């Protein structure tokens, strides 16, 4: 169920390169097959060879990164997600490079791979600290990921009036049933 992407278009995007990761995480309902995946990469301007079976990799990488984002919102410890992301990073041979006079670190994969841009953006956001604000909606029936722009990092739902209200109502009804 969850919130429709048009309802969430008003939410400010994640900053910098993390916006790519945010868009990637939001493909759960829109990219459901190989053709959709190829179209998404094209729409993002990401080139590279996508061999047969890439859709399974697309889903595996997306869900692994999503597990990491879910942990920022009270989700379980993402050990399998972390292992998958680390394996992808290692397989691409990323090398950190200091930019300018040391203001930031960029991550470069020595081989061309469409997933390299997503993982480089992920690594950059981990490096600059913005990753900790990327969250998966706390509603069980929502597949939306969002960047928490709140000052105190307290956002739990992609939309308080939709997912938040439904979740609170379910919790209220559960408490009422248990008290009877």
Phi, psi and omega in degrees: 000261175069185183269141178287151182297330179292327177291331183266357180299339180285340180292134178297139180287165175297154181283154172052221184289343179295339177300325177296315179297319179300314178296321177300314180295334182275008182273002186308316183266341185265326182255102187241003179202177182302316181296318178296321178297314180298320178295321180296314178301317178298315182296334178271356181073025181262117181260166176138163182282130176242097181291166176305143181090001181292334181297321178297320177295317178306310181295316181299314180293314180300312183291329177292316177293322178299320177302319178295319179291325179297325179296335177289349184239029177088007179287176182290162176300123189270056185299316181290324176297317180297317180297318180295314180297316179298321178295319178296315179300314180295320182294332180272350176067040181302143176231125177285143177224134177285137178257157177051231179258026176103019181288332184207171176239134173248155182241128184236131175264131182290342179242147182286127180202132181302332181282345182298320180296320179294313181290327175295319177295320177299310181299320178297320180290328174294316181297319183271358176089355182285339182302324185296346178266355177278127184226153169264139181307138182285349178287130182300330185260018181244144180247016186275142173243146183210160176266127182277103180273356183294148182300319183262012176058040187258358182297134180244329185240154178293329179213115183298322184283345179250280183298317180297315181295317179298317181296314180296323179293319177298317179296319178298312180297322177297315179298320179297314180299318182292331182277348182276000000 
